[in-house]
Amino acid sequence: MVGQAVADPIDKAFEALDMKDYFKAKQIFEKRLDKERLAATFGMCRVYLEQQNPFFNLDSARVYALRSESLYKAAAQKERDKVLDHAITQESIDALRRTVYSLALEEVIKANSIAACDRFMERFPASPDKRTVIDLKATLAFAQTKEKMTPEALQAFLTAHPASKEAIEAKVLLERAIFDTETAEGTVKSYNGFIARHPDSPHRRTAEDRIYALSTDKGTLGQYRAFISSNPKSPHVNEAWRKLLGLFTEDHRQESLAEFKQSYPDYPFMAELDADMDILSRRLFAARKDGAWGFVDRQGKEAVVFGYQQVQPYSEGLSAFQREGRWGYMDKRGREVIAPQFDEADPFRGGTAIVAKGELFGAINAKGETVVAIAQDEMLDFGSGLAAFAKDGLFGYVYATGQVVVPPRFSDAWTFSEGMAAVETDGQMGFINTKGDLTIPCRFDEVESFKNGMARVVMDDLMGLIGAKGEFIVPCKYERIGQFSEGYAPVLLNEKAGFIDLKGREVVPLKFDATLEDLGRMSMVNGRSMVKRKKLYGMIDTAGTEVKPFKFDHVDPIRDGRYAAKLKGKFGFINARGIDVIPFLFEDTKGFSEGRAAVKDKGLWGYINDAGEVVIAPQFTSAGDFIAGVAVVGRDGFSGLADERGELLLSAVMDRVERTDDAGLLLVEKKGRMAYYDISTRRFIWSEMGF
């Protein structure tokens, strides 16, 4: 019709996305990736990032988030203005990336395994939560090490996790294990031998104590004198001299003192013995003073002078800082080790940082030396020691040393996962290995990154699973294959859903009603999963046997193995065996954390305990999880902090209360001013002027 506006396809895609029609949105975005790359890439990221969505995939979301960021940085102002209608800004792209990393961290915390930590670090090397995952892995490995408590096991831990917070304790335990093993005989000879072999051991003093006790067990003048002569460097020498003096001058006569001096002219005065063996790594936190940024330590003392436009958190001992519009790097003493010269500067990861000058990207090492020429149109993060880079519209791969492994020849390229990276050519996708060999030919319409030795692939709009050699584990015959959980994944075909196992066998027939949206919530937890039949939800086991009747309006698994269920408009909780454990009384609820669950009643949030008892009366307009004994709560758009009894440690008048990488420290903002709050001492360790 003349004069009637025709909706732009990309607008339709975002409308479909807002209506949660992820299938339609994804189809349109994929078709527009070549013509409206920034908007379509941003949209694809949102599609993959929605949790209640069968397309939910953090690996894909991360790739599209990073690509959106690169495209936005490279976009002309005209293009940026055009995509502003879809709320595509640097801030919204940053928010997508942060969400990807946050959800990935939740997965790791939920899995609580070393394997999950390794996979996270391989999949998300650029995550700001990498330090948290590294710390979790070290904690899990340390728990296993302490079960053995041998010198060999402890040394192996220290070799693998030298920078972990457990390393200090591991070193202490290692020294103790070595001491116990080598002094098992409990003789003066064994303790002397230990000191000779380990002169710097923190247990040297214990060995010396034992030598002193054994050598002077009878407390005679002869024993003390012999001990002093045989152990001149012992810290007990002065004590032995005083004992000797006390025995020699028991009568306290002046003559006895004179005789002692004549008999022992080498008698010393008491000397002070000081030893400081604990050197703790400083933890620093970005802070602002008079509009300039610097760092404070855990006690709130200024550690790096406030003199920068911006600073980034420390990574591998260096922080990127901005001065006069240029970025450089400084160490924890505040020394500028790499002069400000870049327009962009990413954190160091594996000894390498991606930097930019103008619109071109490259990489430097910790000495500031250029290892990848700053001449690339785009660079992704290094994974498995390789990074994808773009030149003249084509992608290749380069080592952190600067050696090009794969010259630019692909139309698209992803980060490595499990030693494989997805690549695209002529509209078809396949995989290369770390040598750059195309080990799985580009024959798929769509692929996802490898996870647990498998990757989801799409051919002719149907999905299947392949192994690391490209062999089909599951042919492309389903509309969608969900994520594996406990060895089972939901599958969907013709609005019917069931489950397959890791070998691709249909262990639960496709007999339950489902949509793509339902598939995102069908996950085996403790051998149970929610399913739907005739618009009502129930629960089955891994054999497909009904363990909870189909009577619920909604069922969602939560982190601790319980399920939040909605019955007749009210929420309660059931356990993995299908037993109602908390009555259906609440308007809404969240999962349990530290024995507390946020629940909503009469429009306000409070908390119940594991028994379903209300321990904090509903009084908040928002309520977060409990971590380290406190929860962030809200009232009318403002945030505060509550303890387990509901006492407000911080009144709900703050604009923001955010957790830092130190579980006991919170970043608080109010009226444009910031402060750090220590949960353990319940006081502010530092605050900006005017807070």
Wavefront OBJ file of the C-alpha trace (Angstrom):
o trace
v 0.000 0.000 0.000
v 1.357 3.404 -0.975
v 2.677 5.371 1.991
v 2.645 2.472 4.409
v 5.942 1.962 6.232
v 7.551 -1.437 5.918
v 9.093 -2.694 9.120
v 12.846 -3.243 8.978
v 13.719 -6.959 9.414
v 16.068 -6.097 12.242
v 13.229 -4.260 14.000
v 11.086 -7.358 13.613
v 13.851 -9.427 15.101
v 14.108 -7.242 18.197
v 10.304 -7.202 18.499
v 10.317 -11.014 18.388
v 13.077 -11.039 20.985
v 11.079 -8.801 23.303
v 8.080 -11.122 22.797
v 10.362 -14.054 23.717
v 9.896 -15.556 20.260
v 13.504 -16.639 20.241
v 13.185 -18.909 17.245
v 11.932 -16.125 14.986
v 14.385 -13.603 16.395
v 17.308 -15.949 15.846
v 16.281 -16.694 12.273
v 16.100 -13.013 11.359
v 19.311 -12.051 13.157
v 21.222 -14.827 11.410
v 20.010 -13.634 8.026
v 21.019 -10.047 8.803
v 24.513 -10.802 10.104
v 26.104 -9.756 6.828
v 24.009 -6.634 6.173
v 23.431 -5.266 9.673
v 26.272 -6.953 11.475
v 26.402 -4.907 14.668
v 22.672 -5.008 15.412
v 22.323 -8.659 14.372
v 25.390 -9.709 16.374
v 24.061 -7.883 19.442
v 20.674 -9.558 18.953
v 22.243 -13.012 18.580
v 24.057 -12.456 21.862
v 20.770 -11.686 23.604
v 19.146 -14.786 22.075
v 21.881 -17.041 23.381
v 21.949 -15.296 26.756
v 18.304 -15.754 27.786
v 18.225 -18.611 30.314
v 14.565 -19.525 29.803
v 15.367 -20.179 26.177
v 16.254 -23.408 24.360
v 19.002 -21.570 22.505
v 20.667 -20.582 25.792
v 24.395 -21.083 25.307
v 27.031 -19.124 27.159
v 29.798 -19.979 24.706
v 27.811 -18.579 21.821
v 26.685 -15.603 23.888
v 30.273 -14.789 24.807
v 31.423 -14.921 21.194
v 28.652 -12.620 20.053
v 29.169 -10.285 23.012
v 32.863 -9.907 22.223
v 32.092 -9.524 18.547
v 29.467 -6.881 19.355
v 32.059 -5.002 21.354
v 34.593 -5.139 18.529
v 32.018 -4.115 15.936
v 30.784 -1.249 18.075
v 34.289 0.057 18.652
v 34.949 -0.104 14.921
v 31.575 1.401 13.958
v 31.257 4.910 12.610
v 29.122 7.365 14.567
v 26.388 7.093 11.952
v 26.078 3.355 12.540
v 26.171 3.842 16.304
v 23.312 6.336 16.047
v 21.339 3.890 13.914
v 21.540 1.024 16.424
v 20.739 3.303 19.348
v 17.045 2.611 18.670
v 17.728 -0.927 19.868
v 19.528 0.265 22.992
v 22.864 -0.822 21.565
v 25.499 1.192 23.370
v 28.909 0.499 24.835
v 27.205 0.190 28.210
v 24.593 -2.334 27.020
v 27.272 -4.404 25.277
v 29.388 -4.320 28.448
v 26.316 -5.457 30.396
v 25.831 -8.456 28.059
v 29.440 -9.494 28.506
v 29.203 -9.134 32.271
v 26.029 -11.255 32.264
v 27.779 -13.997 30.263
v 30.618 -14.131 32.749
v 28.252 -13.990 35.736
v 26.131 -16.917 34.476
v 29.242 -18.897 33.630
v 30.486 -18.333 37.167
v 27.157 -19.562 38.563
v 27.552 -22.776 36.554
v 31.012 -23.358 38.016
v 29.886 -22.636 41.564
v 26.947 -24.997 41.104
v 29.163 -27.794 39.717
v 31.805 -27.211 42.428
v 34.334 -29.409 40.699
v 37.876 -29.081 39.398
v 36.728 -30.186 35.945
v 34.150 -27.395 35.851
v 36.806 -24.856 36.843
v 39.149 -26.053 34.100
v 36.395 -25.811 31.523
v 35.453 -22.298 32.663
v 39.034 -21.052 32.318
v 39.293 -22.619 28.898
v 35.961 -21.210 27.725
v 36.131 -17.791 29.358
v 39.771 -16.738 29.690
v 38.743 -13.078 29.607
v 36.207 -13.280 32.437
v 36.736 -10.873 35.325
v 35.658 -13.828 37.483
v 38.656 -15.892 36.363
v 40.423 -15.184 39.631
v 37.371 -16.459 41.538
v 37.353 -19.703 39.509
v 41.104 -20.155 39.882
v 40.649 -19.698 43.623
v 37.770 -22.222 43.680
v 39.838 -24.788 41.792
v 42.690 -24.315 44.217
v 40.298 -24.696 47.158
v 38.901 -27.967 45.758
v 42.374 -29.294 44.925
v 43.615 -28.317 48.366
v 40.798 -30.243 50.034
v 41.889 -33.360 48.145
v 45.527 -32.705 49.016
v 44.813 -32.388 52.724
v 43.230 -35.850 52.699
v 46.652 -37.273 51.753
v 48.817 -34.866 53.775
v 52.103 -36.155 52.368
v 55.079 -34.020 51.323
v 54.686 -35.264 47.754
v 50.994 -34.337 47.547
v 51.531 -30.918 49.109
v 54.455 -30.117 46.823
v 52.374 -31.141 43.817
v 49.632 -28.740 44.933
v 52.079 -25.867 45.339
v 53.534 -26.530 41.911
v 50.064 -26.436 40.369
v 48.671 -23.528 42.444
v 51.595 -21.328 43.531
v 49.542 -18.127 43.688
v 46.444 -19.492 45.437
v 45.306 -18.212 48.793
v 45.729 -21.793 50.051
v 49.389 -21.718 49.037
v 50.359 -20.116 52.328
v 48.658 -22.880 54.307
v 49.987 -25.510 51.873
v 53.533 -24.288 52.431
v 52.958 -24.471 56.158
v 51.557 -27.996 55.872
v 54.351 -29.058 53.508
v 56.981 -27.895 55.937
v 55.143 -29.704 58.730
v 54.859 -32.945 56.716
v 58.572 -32.858 55.872
v 59.363 -32.215 59.523
v 57.173 -35.062 60.825
v 58.551 -37.523 58.261
v 62.232 -36.787 58.791
v 62.091 -36.590 62.600
v 59.910 -39.639 63.200
v 62.642 -41.213 65.381
v 62.429 -38.334 67.852
v 66.162 -38.309 68.593
v 68.670 -35.440 68.842
v 70.434 -36.918 65.830
v 67.255 -36.887 63.707
v 66.455 -33.274 64.658
v 70.007 -32.128 63.922
v 69.866 -33.896 60.568
v 66.578 -32.125 59.744
v 68.081 -28.694 60.523
v 71.117 -29.439 58.346
v 68.934 -30.405 55.399
v 66.310 -27.655 55.871
v 68.017 -24.667 57.491
v 65.239 -22.263 56.430
v 62.289 -24.401 57.461
v 59.701 -22.734 59.726
v 59.883 -25.918 61.798
v 63.541 -25.413 62.526
v 62.517 -23.770 65.809
v 60.459 -26.847 66.752
v 63.449 -29.073 65.996
v 65.655 -26.805 68.071
v 63.102 -26.899 70.895
v 63.152 -30.688 70.834
v 66.956 -30.774 70.772
v 67.026 -28.390 73.738
v 64.446 -30.415 75.684
v 66.192 -33.735 75.052
v 69.674 -32.332 75.728
v 68.649 -30.773 79.056
v 66.095 -33.296 80.280
v 67.890 -33.755 83.622
v 68.497 -30.015 84.118
v 72.142 -30.289 85.286
v 74.981 -27.781 84.936
v 76.856 -30.266 82.760
v 73.900 -30.715 80.382
v 73.378 -26.980 79.890
v 77.067 -26.348 79.348
v 77.297 -29.231 76.867
v 74.201 -27.955 75.042
v 75.709 -24.444 74.700
v 78.974 -25.864 73.364
v 77.292 -28.217 70.893
v 74.576 -25.833 69.686
v 76.071 -22.320 69.554
v 73.480 -21.133 66.998
v 70.447 -22.499 68.809
v 67.819 -19.918 69.821
v 67.850 -21.614 73.231
v 71.470 -20.647 73.921
v 70.539 -17.545 75.913
v 67.899 -19.503 77.818
v 70.465 -22.227 78.519
v 72.912 -19.591 79.775
v 70.238 -18.197 82.101
v 69.454 -21.691 83.385
v 73.148 -22.294 83.884
v 73.446 -19.010 85.736
v 70.466 -19.841 87.891
v 71.868 -23.244 88.845
v 75.362 -21.894 89.526
v 74.135 -19.034 91.691
v 71.293 -20.670 93.587
v 72.546 -19.207 96.847
v 72.416 -15.670 95.385
v 75.723 -14.770 97.025
v 77.937 -12.073 95.511
v 80.838 -14.521 95.619
v 78.877 -17.041 93.539
v 78.146 -14.412 90.883
v 81.838 -13.478 90.729
v 82.841 -17.155 90.440
v 80.336 -17.679 87.614
v 81.749 -14.719 85.710
v 85.253 -16.083 86.154
v 84.249 -19.595 85.144
v 82.174 -18.530 82.127
v 83.707 -15.384 80.610
v 81.767 -15.989 77.349
v 78.375 -15.477 79.031
v 76.208 -13.228 76.747
v 73.363 -10.872 77.479
v 69.867 -11.823 76.336
v 69.533 -10.965 72.677
v 66.311 -10.273 70.934
v 65.329 -12.827 68.395
v 62.970 -11.602 65.743
v 61.692 -13.472 62.738
v 59.147 -12.400 60.233
v 58.269 -15.324 57.892
v 54.866 -14.360 56.727
v 54.736 -12.220 53.640
v 51.182 -11.628 52.468
v 50.244 -10.490 49.088
v 48.489 -7.163 49.106
v 44.936 -7.060 47.774
v 44.101 -3.699 46.259
v 40.759 -2.118 45.403
v 40.055 0.688 42.950
v 38.972 3.895 44.666
v 38.324 7.523 43.737
v 39.389 10.767 45.374
v 38.580 14.251 44.069
v 37.619 12.731 40.727
v 40.899 10.827 40.319
v 41.340 7.052 40.632
v 43.863 5.025 42.590
v 43.863 1.967 44.879
v 43.377 1.277 48.584
v 44.381 -1.856 50.481
v 42.197 -4.161 52.590
v 42.582 -1.813 55.561
v 41.448 1.172 53.524
v 44.890 2.768 53.329
v 46.015 4.440 50.136
v 48.234 1.976 48.263
v 48.442 3.620 44.825
v 48.206 7.383 44.549
v 44.934 8.888 43.319
v 46.026 10.370 40.018
v 44.373 8.553 37.121
v 41.367 9.084 34.876
v 40.486 5.391 35.103
v 41.997 2.195 36.463
v 41.209 -1.474 35.917
v 41.412 -4.278 38.505
v 44.809 -5.929 38.849
v 45.399 -8.962 36.680
v 48.662 -10.912 36.857
v 50.126 -8.157 39.013
v 49.389 -5.298 36.617
v 46.581 -2.755 36.373
v 45.694 -0.851 33.232
v 45.398 2.884 33.919
v 44.375 5.864 31.848
v 46.045 9.246 31.920
v 45.443 12.084 29.455
v 43.280 9.761 27.369
v 45.938 7.060 26.924
v 46.224 3.662 28.607
v 49.286 2.085 30.195
v 50.005 -0.436 32.975
v 51.329 -0.170 36.539
v 52.367 -2.650 39.240
v 51.125 -2.842 42.833
v 53.691 -0.317 43.994
v 52.122 2.168 41.613
v 55.136 2.119 39.295
v 54.168 2.711 35.670
v 55.863 -0.241 34.016
v 54.266 0.301 30.578
v 53.881 3.955 29.605
v 50.410 5.190 28.587
v 50.250 4.934 24.793
v 47.182 2.885 23.899
v 43.610 3.869 23.072
v 42.365 0.619 24.627
v 44.013 -1.848 26.990
v 42.623 -5.201 28.161
v 43.752 -7.018 31.332
v 46.755 -9.343 31.137
v 45.894 -12.999 30.721
v 48.578 -15.637 30.440
v 51.243 -12.950 30.172
v 49.580 -11.224 27.215
v 47.196 -8.265 26.868
v 45.219 -7.146 23.833
v 45.650 -3.425 23.120
v 44.523 -0.991 20.465
v 45.780 2.135 18.793
v 43.102 3.910 16.841
v 40.929 1.209 15.283
v 43.645 -1.434 15.054
v 44.351 -4.188 17.570
v 47.383 -6.189 18.653
v 48.933 -7.759 21.750
v 51.791 -6.965 24.142
v 53.642 -8.882 26.857
v 54.211 -7.766 30.450
v 57.382 -5.923 29.417
v 55.364 -3.790 27.037
v 56.874 -5.507 24.003
v 54.575 -5.953 21.007
v 54.055 -9.657 20.344
v 51.194 -9.320 17.834
v 51.486 -6.277 15.588
v 48.920 -3.596 16.320
v 47.595 -3.855 12.794
v 44.601 -6.184 13.113
v 41.006 -5.177 12.416
v 39.764 -7.374 15.262
v 41.185 -9.721 17.903
v 39.453 -12.205 20.160
v 40.805 -13.472 23.475
v 43.573 -16.042 23.581
v 42.305 -19.570 24.222
v 44.599 -22.612 24.265
v 47.386 -20.099 23.555
v 45.765 -18.948 20.299
v 43.718 -15.898 19.404
v 41.512 -15.292 16.388
v 42.262 -12.105 14.495
v 40.660 -10.400 11.522
v 42.361 -8.718 8.591
v 40.518 -7.356 5.575
v 37.331 -9.183 6.524
v 38.882 -12.625 6.983
v 39.866 -14.444 10.193
v 42.993 -16.342 11.098
v 44.765 -17.442 14.294
v 47.975 -16.301 15.978
v 50.032 -17.572 18.921
v 50.757 -15.290 21.876
v 54.339 -15.245 20.570
v 53.101 -13.509 17.429
v 53.515 -16.536 15.154
v 50.588 -16.809 12.742
v 49.280 -20.383 12.811
v 46.382 -19.901 10.407
v 46.561 -17.059 7.879
v 43.301 -15.111 7.455
v 41.042 -17.283 5.310
v 37.805 -17.839 7.262
v 34.725 -15.633 7.096
v 34.214 -16.137 10.834
v 36.167 -17.666 13.723
v 35.517 -18.453 17.381
v 37.722 -18.872 20.450
v 39.170 -22.329 21.172
v 37.336 -24.702 23.498
v 38.686 -28.157 24.355
v 41.385 -27.695 21.723
v 38.887 -26.988 18.940
v 37.661 -23.725 17.414
v 34.631 -23.219 15.196
v 35.295 -21.576 11.842
v 33.104 -20.597 8.925
v 33.661 -20.510 5.194
v 31.126 -20.130 2.384
v 28.308 -20.057 4.943
v 29.184 -23.480 6.355
v 30.866 -24.205 9.675
v 33.413 -26.716 10.909
v 36.310 -26.966 13.370
v 40.089 -26.575 13.407
v 42.581 -27.881 15.978
v 45.359 -25.897 17.658
v 47.682 -26.711 14.760
v 45.296 -25.000 12.378
v 44.204 -28.251 10.713
v 40.582 -28.328 9.558
v 39.829 -31.555 11.423
v 36.055 -31.303 10.970
v 35.092 -29.989 7.511
v 32.820 -26.970 7.116
v 29.584 -28.781 6.330
v 27.214 -27.605 9.057
v 24.738 -24.729 8.959
v 25.483 -23.907 12.577
v 27.756 -25.228 15.331
v 28.412 -24.608 18.992
v 31.683 -24.931 20.914
v 32.818 -28.307 22.179
v 31.814 -29.205 25.713
v 32.664 -32.525 27.377
v 33.948 -33.842 24.061
v 30.740 -33.037 22.152
v 29.370 -30.169 20.082
v 25.836 -29.407 18.958
v 25.503 -28.946 15.210
v 22.669 -28.024 12.839
v 21.939 -29.271 9.353
v 18.730 -28.463 7.468
v 17.247 -26.844 10.602
v 17.672 -30.028 12.651
v 20.164 -30.496 15.457
v 22.509 -33.325 16.328
v 25.688 -34.027 18.306
v 29.188 -34.757 17.033
v 32.355 -35.982 18.728
v 35.860 -34.541 18.527
v 36.565 -36.402 15.264
v 33.394 -35.120 13.635
v 31.568 -38.408 14.046
v 27.832 -38.228 14.768
v 26.880 -39.199 18.294
v 23.324 -38.127 17.510
v 22.232 -37.545 13.890
v 20.660 -34.188 13.050
v 17.083 -35.273 13.707
v 15.805 -33.079 16.565
v 14.486 -29.554 16.490
v 16.610 -28.883 19.560
v 18.929 -30.688 21.955
v 19.183 -29.079 25.389
v 22.154 -28.938 27.732
v 23.427 -32.132 29.378
v 22.949 -32.392 33.128
v 23.935 -35.488 35.095
v 24.485 -37.257 31.774
v 21.066 -36.502 30.292
v 19.881 -33.880 27.810
v 16.300 -32.984 26.827
v 15.391 -33.223 23.141
v 12.463 -31.740 21.221
v 10.677 -32.807 18.056
v 7.152 -31.927 16.898
v 6.311 -30.324 20.268
v 7.187 -33.520 22.128
v 10.151 -33.880 24.466
v 12.163 -36.664 26.045
v 15.765 -37.284 27.132
v 18.908 -38.745 25.581
v 22.054 -39.967 27.360
v 25.694 -39.231 26.561
v 25.698 -41.993 23.945
v 22.757 -40.428 22.150
v 20.236 -43.076 23.196
v 16.644 -41.983 23.860
v 16.369 -43.131 27.453
v 13.102 -41.247 28.006
v 10.765 -41.374 24.981
v 9.478 -38.147 23.421
v 6.075 -38.320 25.075
v 5.876 -35.073 27.036
v 4.457 -31.802 25.753
v 7.018 -29.063 25.316
v 7.993 -25.919 23.488
v 11.460 -24.518 22.847
v 11.004 -22.391 25.967
v 10.148 -25.450 28.089
v 13.308 -27.210 26.955
v 15.449 -24.577 28.656
v 14.053 -25.612 32.057
v 14.117 -29.377 31.535
v 17.259 -30.342 33.401
v 18.098 -33.456 35.411
v 18.899 -32.467 39.002
v 19.535 -35.304 41.445
v 18.002 -37.679 38.909
v 14.803 -35.682 38.517
v 13.438 -33.286 35.917
v 10.308 -31.230 35.464
v 8.198 -32.067 32.385
v 4.838 -30.902 31.047
v 1.656 -32.686 30.119
v -1.407 -30.804 28.968
v -0.121 -27.426 30.237
v 0.593 -28.750 33.747
v 3.984 -29.643 35.128
v 5.130 -32.697 37.023
v 8.367 -34.517 37.724
v 9.976 -37.661 36.318
v 13.095 -39.679 37.070
v 15.811 -40.735 34.610
v 13.667 -43.666 33.441
v 10.747 -41.361 32.648
v 8.741 -42.603 35.617
v 6.406 -40.057 37.170
v 7.536 -39.110 40.689
v 5.323 -36.051 41.114
v 1.837 -35.691 39.591
v 1.172 -33.271 36.750
v -0.622 -30.631 38.747
v 1.716 -27.637 38.962
v 1.489 -24.334 37.114
v 5.267 -24.049 37.151
v 8.306 -26.014 38.371
v 11.891 -24.793 38.458
v 15.010 -26.521 39.853
v 17.112 -24.460 42.252
v 20.753 -24.747 43.210
v 20.524 -27.081 46.195
v 18.495 -29.879 44.575
v 15.097 -28.634 45.629
v 12.434 -27.363 43.258
v 10.385 -24.196 43.439
v 6.867 -25.143 42.395
v 3.728 -23.103 41.804
v 0.377 -24.619 42.719
v -2.902 -22.738 42.408
v -1.060 -19.462 42.092
v 1.211 -19.951 45.119
v 4.850 -21.014 45.356
v 6.354 -23.609 47.659
v 9.154 -26.163 47.525
v 9.436 -29.868 46.747
v 12.536 -32.030 47.046
v 14.166 -34.330 44.505
v 12.021 -37.234 45.688
v 8.894 -35.262 44.909
v 7.990 -34.626 48.545
v 6.457 -31.275 49.459
v 8.921 -29.773 51.943
v 7.633 -26.199 52.197
v 3.899 -25.344 51.810
v 2.599 -23.429 48.799
v 2.038 -20.068 50.462
v 4.080 -17.473 48.604
v 3.519 -15.158 45.647
v 7.062 -15.728 44.396
v 10.334 -17.191 45.586
v 14.015 -17.548 44.834
v 16.436 -20.366 45.532
v 18.022 -21.144 48.880
v 21.425 -19.757 49.819
v 23.120 -20.337 53.180
v 19.892 -21.796 54.579
v 17.715 -18.861 53.544
v 15.328 -18.365 50.631
v 13.789 -15.075 49.570
v 9.975 -15.269 49.380
v 7.361 -12.739 48.359
v 4.145 -12.104 50.242
v 1.708 -9.238 49.734
v 4.086 -7.629 47.286
v 7.101 -7.597 49.610
v 10.115 -9.857 50.003
v 11.325 -11.582 53.143
v 13.185 -14.798 53.947
v 12.346 -18.297 55.178
v 14.655 -20.979 56.567
v 15.014 -24.611 55.508
v 12.013 -25.517 57.636
v 9.824 -22.988 55.845
v 9.694 -20.671 58.833
v 9.659 -16.954 58.152
v 12.894 -15.690 59.705
v 12.838 -12.218 58.149
v 9.396 -10.728 57.705
v 8.472 -9.517 54.184
v 9.469 -5.848 54.067
v 11.683 -5.373 51.020
v 10.886 -4.571 47.405
v 13.822 -6.734 46.307
v 15.936 -9.414 47.979
v 19.196 -11.099 46.951
v 20.948 -14.308 47.972
v 22.833 -14.636 51.254
v 26.611 -14.745 50.797
v 29.004 -14.609 53.749
v 26.027 -14.140 56.072
v 24.548 -11.038 54.430
v 22.134 -10.278 51.604
v 21.635 -7.204 49.455
v 18.043 -6.007 49.847
v 16.112 -3.153 48.318
v 13.388 -0.675 49.064
v 11.844 1.513 46.393
v 14.815 1.328 44.064
v 17.485 1.766 46.730
v 19.745 -0.934 48.148
v 20.802 -1.927 51.632
v 22.406 -4.836 53.460
v 20.694 -7.243 55.854
v 22.116 -9.947 58.101
v 20.537 -13.366 58.749
v 18.261 -11.909 61.428
v 16.987 -9.177 59.150
v 18.940 -6.425 60.860
v 19.870 -3.714 58.379
v 23.634 -3.329 58.482
v 23.293 -0.696 55.763
v 20.056 1.245 55.427
v 18.289 0.860 52.091
v 19.310 4.309 50.900
v 22.252 3.241 48.738
v 22.246 3.526 44.971
v 24.322 0.363 44.672
v 25.671 -2.401 46.897
v 27.962 -4.728 44.977
v 30.201 -7.606 45.997
v 33.922 -7.458 45.201
v 36.374 -10.285 44.524
v 36.875 -10.332 48.295
v 33.814 -12.105 49.702
v 34.006 -10.049 52.877
v 34.149 -6.643 51.184
v 31.335 -4.731 49.471
v 31.457 -1.769 47.105
v 28.775 0.745 48.067
v 27.654 3.825 46.127
v 25.411 6.666 47.256
v 24.706 9.905 45.420
v 27.687 9.471 43.120
v 30.142 8.676 45.933
v 31.700 5.299 46.689
v 32.891 3.394 49.738
v 34.039 -0.077 50.808
v 32.220 -1.913 53.597
v 33.793 -4.781 55.580
v 31.187 -7.426 56.403
v 33.201 -9.002 59.234
v 33.850 -5.774 61.149
v 30.597 -4.145 59.978
v 32.249 -0.855 59.220
v 33.443 1.143 56.253
v 37.164 0.685 55.734
v 37.281 3.553 53.221
v 34.883 6.113 51.799
v 35.085 8.839 49.217
v 34.788 12.404 50.443
v 31.126 13.329 50.633
v 29.847 9.723 50.891
l 1 2 3 4 5 6 7 8 9 10 11 12 13 14 15 16 17 18 19 20 21 22 23 24 25 26 27 28 29 30 31 32 33 34 35 36 37 38 39 40 41 42 43 44 45 46 47 48 49 50 51 52 53 54 55 56 57 58 59 60 61 62 63 64 65 66 67 68 69 70 71 72 73 74 75 76 77 78 79 80 81 82 83 84 85 86 87 88 89 90 91 92 93 94 95 96 97 98 99 100 101 102 103 104 105 106 107 108 109 110 111 112 113 114 115 116 117 118 119 120 121 122 123 124 125 126 127 128 129 130 131 132 133 134 135 136 137 138 139 140 141 142 143 144 145 146 147 148 149 150 151 152 153 154 155 156 157 158 159 160 161 162 163 164 165 166 167 168 169 170 171 172 173 174 175 176 177 178 179 180 181 182 183 184 185 186 187 188 189 190 191 192 193 194 195 196 197 198 199 200 201 202 203 204 205 206 207 208 209 210 211 212 213 214 215 216 217 218 219 220 221 222 223 224 225 226 227 228 229 230 231 232 233 234 235 236 237 238 239 240 241 242 243 244 245 246 247 248 249 250 251 252 253 254 255 256 257 258 259 260 261 262 263 264 265 266 267 268 269 270 271 272 273 274 275 276 277 278 279 280 281 282 283 284 285 286 287 288 289 290 291 292 293 294 295 296 297 298 299 300 301 302 303 304 305 306 307 308 309 310 311 312 313 314 315 316 317 318 319 320 321 322 323 324 325 326 327 328 329 330 331 332 333 334 335 336 337 338 339 340 341 342 343 344 345 346 347 348 349 350 351 352 353 354 355 356 357 358 359 360 361 362 363 364 365 366 367 368 369 370 371 372 373 374 375 376 377 378 379 380 381 382 383 384 385 386 387 388 389 390 391 392 393 394 395 396 397 398 399 400 401 402 403 404 405 406 407 408 409 410 411 412 413 414 415 416 417 418 419 420 421 422 423 424 425 426 427 428 429 430 431 432 433 434 435 436 437 438 439 440 441 442 443 444 445 446 447 448 449 450 451 452 453 454 455 456 457 458 459 460 461 462 463 464 465 466 467 468 469 470 471 472 473 474 475 476 477 478 479 480 481 482 483 484 485 486 487 488 489 490 491 492 493 494 495 496 497 498 499 500 501 502 503 504 505 506 507 508 509 510 511 512 513 514 515 516 517 518 519 520 521 522 523 524 525 526 527 528 529 530 531 532 533 534 535 536 537 538 539 540 541 542 543 544 545 546 547 548 549 550 551 552 553 554 555 556 557 558 559 560 561 562 563 564 565 566 567 568 569 570 571 572 573 574 575 576 577 578 579 580 581 582 583 584 585 586 587 588 589 590 591 592 593 594 595 596 597 598 599 600 601 602 603 604 605 606 607 608 609 610 611 612 613 614 615 616 617 618 619 620 621 622 623 624 625 626 627 628 629 630 631 632 633 634 635 636 637 638 639 640 641 642 643 644 645 646 647 648 649 650 651 652 653 654 655 656 657 658 659 660 661 662 663 664 665 666 667 668 669 670 671 672 673 674 675 676 677 678 679 680 681 682 683 684 685 686 687 688 689 690 691
